[in-house]
Amino acid sequence: MLRPNADSAALSAAIEQLTLVRRIQGDTASASGIVRTRPKGGAARAPRVLPWARRVLDDLHRAPRRMVSGVGMVPAVVIWLPPQRGRRPQP
């Protein structure tokens, strides 16, 4: 979920956080939930702005409303992220 006025930096930061979670927990969630993260140490560093973030936001602003589980009917687009693998479940 992004604020309506989100910019390329906000989308890039959200994707960076999602990638971090996937790297730690694996690519597929075993349960739904909210993840909150915060930077370690002092001041937060500015995220690297992804070169394609502006295009995705433009697509999102033109997107039709779709049903998103747990959210409702909202404009939505699908993006694909590279596999992170993460740790495997222990037997």
Buried (B, 14 or more C-beta within 10 A) or exposed (E): EEEEEBBBBBBBBBBEBBEEBBEEBBEEEEEEEEEEEEEEEEEEEEBEBBEEBBEBBEBBEEEEEEEEEEEEEEBBBEEEEEEBEBEEEEE
